Amino acid sequence: MTFQYAPLAAALMAAISTGAFAHEAPADAGTVTITGGRPTSLPTQIPTTIEGVTARQIEETINASDSEDALKYLPSLLVRKRFIGDYNHAVLSTRASGTGNSARSMVYADGILLSNLLGNGAAFAPRWGLVTPEEIERVDVLYGPFSAAYPGNSAGAVVDYVTRMPTRFEAHARIGYATQDFDMHGASERDAAKQASASIGSREGAFSWWINVNRLNSVGQPMVFANRLAGDGTAPTGGAVPVTGAVAGKNNKGQGWWLLGTTTSYHTVQDHAKLKLAYDFSPALRASYTLGWWKNDTAGSAQTWLRDTAGNPVYSGRVLIDGRQYKLDAPSQAFAPNANEIEHAMHGLSLKSHTRGEFDWEAAASMYDYGSDILRAPTVALPGSLAGGAGRVTDMDGTGWRSLNLRGIWRPSGSAHGVGAQVIEFGYQQDDYRLRTLVSSTQDWINGAPGARFSAFNGNTSLDSVFVQDTWTISPEWKTTLGGRYERWQAFGGELGNAARIVPFGADRSEGHFSPKAALAFHAAPSLVLKATVGRAVRMPTVGELYQGSINGNEIVNTDPGLKPERSWTGELSAEHTSDRQSLRATLFAERTRDALYSQALTPTVSTVQNVDGIRTRGMELSWQAAGVGLQDLDLSGSLTWTDSAITANRGFPASVGKRQPRVPEWRASGVATYKPDDRLAYTLAARYSGEQFGQLDNGDTNGFSYMGFSKFFVIDARVLFRLNKQWSAAIGIDNLNNYKYWAFHPYTQRTAIAELKFDM
C-alpha cells in the first residue's frame, strides 16, 4: 500500500507544530487517554485514531432519541437513521464505506456484538434498540482495522458502547416527546414519537446490579412513494378508471414518473429491558452478566392519492393518468401494507481479571437470539387487504449469532507505562452466525397461521481466530504496536427452497487468512504527536451474500457460492496537537480493497452480489475540540472530511470503472458549539453536512433529491438543557432547524421539535 500525500503530510505537521498550545508529553507516547467512569473496552494503548463522547456531552449537546444518535457529530460517521425508532435500515457509514456496507463496521455494547453480520446492506442494521440513550456512560470509536483483536469486519470502524454500572444506589426516569410536520410531494402530515424510560441500580458490597426499561411509540413519515414511470403508460383500453391526484416528478435517474401515494409509513412500538449483574470475587476478579430484551411491533400503512370521478380512493386495477393507461398491480402492487412482530434477546457472561499487574485475562461469551421475528404482507391488493385476505408470512425463528472470547494481557515489565513498558495482548475468538428464513402462504395475512411453504433460505458461517499484538514504549518519544490475526472461516449448510423442494448449495467452504497490523507514534514536541498506522482486513462473505439466488428445476441459479472475501489494506498518518483546553488532529487516510462485495446486474433483469475487482479510497480528516474558547463558558468542536473513493476495476460491470464508490460523499463536516453560562444551563447549536453521493455503481442516479436517490444535505440542530435542581432537568431542541428536505433512498425526517424531562437520584 502506498501513500500519495507526503508533501501534504509534511505541510500539515509543520503547520500544527507551530501552534501556541502547551502541555507536557506523557511517558506513554501515542496513547489515547480515556477519563471518567468505566473505561472503554477498545485497545486504547494502540497509537491510532479513537474519538468518543461521554454521557454528559450527550445530555448537553445531542437530541438523543435512539442510541445511534450518540454518533451524530463524530468525525466521518453517518448513521442512516430515517425516523425515530428506525429498526431495520439505520446502517453505519464510515470514512471509506457507505451505508450499503453494514458488514464493514462493528458495534458493541459492553462487549456484546450488536452488529448484524448475517448480511450486508440496509436490511442488516446494528441492533441499536438493545441500548437506550439514558443508560450510555460513554461511546468510543476506533477508526480503521488497526487492532488485531477484531475480525475483518472492523475495516471501517469499531464502535464501543459502555453502559452504566452503579457504585451506589441510583434511580433515573425520563419522558420525551418529538413531533415533525412532514410535507413532500402529495404527502402532508404531522408525525410524533413518545418515549418513556426508567432505570434503577445499586452496589452493595461485592454485588452490583442495574435494571433499565424503555418504551417508544413512534409514527414516522412515509418511506416509500408508490410510482409508475411515465414512459410505461400505454394507449387506453376499455375498463381503465380515469383518476386524479397523481403527482408528476422525476426519479433518481432523471426520468419522468408519476407519484401515486405513499406506503410503508411505520407506526412502531418498541419495548426494551436490560438487566446487568456483577460480582467481585476479589478486588481483581469480576463476573458480569447481561440480559437484554427488545420487542418491536410495527405496522406499515399505505395511502393512495388517486381518486376516481366520484372522489373514491383507487388502490388497484388499471387507471388512466393524463390520457395514458397504467397498471397498479403489475409488475408489482403499487400499494402494500405490512406488519412486523419482533422479539429478540441477548445474553453476555464474562469473567475478567483486572489486577493491572503483570498478567490479566478475560473469558467472555455472548449470544444474540431471534426469539421471534415475523413479517406479514398481503398478496391481494388494497383496499381489500385491509380486512385480511391472502398473504405471506416470513419467519426467521432460529436466526442469531454467538461469540466466545478468551483474552490475555501480559505486561512483562509489570506496568503499561514508562520507557520499556510493553502490553502484549493475545487471544482466541469464535463467532458463529446462523440464518433461518421460512416464507409461508397464509389465508389471512393479518392474523392467519402459516400454511404451505413458499420459499426457504438457510445458511451458516463460523470464524475461528487467534491474535497477538505487542505495544512497546521504546523511549519517551517513541511507541510502537505490532500485531497479527489469523482467521479460519467456514460456510456450511446453505440451502434454498421453493414451494416444491429444498435444494442444497453443494460443497461447504473453508479458508484461512492472516492480517498484519502495525502502528508507530512519535512525540515530536511536548504537545505534538505524530502517528502512522497500517492494517490489513479480510471481510468474509456473510450468509446473506453467499447463499442467494433462485431455483430452476433442481438447480440453484443467479448465485455465486464461490464469492471471494473483501481484502483491504488501510493506512493513516496523523498529527495531533493538544493543550489543556484544545486538541487538533489532522489525518490522512488511504484504503485499497480487492474483491469488494456489491450487488450488481447479473442479467438485464436479475441482480446479485458479485465481487468488484478494485476500489481505491484516499482522503483527509480534521478534528478539533476546544473548551473555554473566547468566552470561558463556550465549548467548540468540529470535523471536516474529504474523501476520494473510486472504483478502479470491475470486470462484471465495466461502466462503473472510474466512478465514485456508492454512498461515500466527497465532503462531510460537523460542528458543535455549546454555551454554558453556569452549571444549570447549556445552549447548543450544531450543524451536519454531507456532499453529493450516488447509490449506484455507475453513478447513473444523478437526481439525488428523489425517492430512491441519495442527496447532499446541510442540517442545523439546536438544544437547550435546563438543570432545574440536583434531581430534575429538562431539555427542548429542534433537529433539522432549517427544514432541509434530503434523501437516502427514503426521505429523512424534516424539522423535528423535541422535549424531554428527566429525574435523577
Secondary structure, 3 states (H helix, E strand, C coil): CCCCCHHHHHHHHHHHHCCCCCCCCCCCCCCCCCCCCCCCCCCCCCCCCEEEEEHHHHHHHCCCCCHHHHHCCCCCCEECCCCCCCCCCCCEEECCECCCCHHHEEEEECCEECCCCCCCCCCCCCCHHHCCHHHEEEEEEEECCCCCCCCHHHHCEEEEEEECCCCCCEEEEEEEEEEEEEEECCEEEEEEEEEEEEEEEEEECCEEEEEEEEEEEEEEEEEEEEEEEHHHCECCCCCCEECECCEEEECCCCCEEEEEEEEEEEEEEEEEEEEEEEEEEECCEEEEEEEEEEEEEEEEEEEECCECCCCCECCCCEEEECCEEEECCCCCCCCCCEEEEEEEEEEEEEEEECCCCCEEEEEEEEEEEEEEEEEEEECCCCCHHHHCCCEEEEECCCCEEEEEEEEEEECCCCCCCCCCCEEEEEEEEEEEEEEEEEEEEECCCCCCCCCCEEEEEEEEEEEEEEEEEEEEECCCCEEEEEEEEEEEEEEEEEEEEECCCEEECCCCEEEEEEEEEEEEEEEEECCEEEEEEEEEEEECCCHHHHCCCEEECCEEECCCCCCCCEEEEEEEEEEEEECCCEEEEEEEEEEEEEEEEEEEEEECCEEEEEEEEEEEEEEEEEEEEEECCCCCCEEEEEEEEEEEEEEEECCCCHHHCCCECCCCCCEEEEEEEEEEEECCEEEEEEEEEECCCCCCCCCCCCCCCCCCCECCEEEEEEEEEEECCCCEEEEEEEECCCCCCCEECCECCCCEEEEEEEEEC
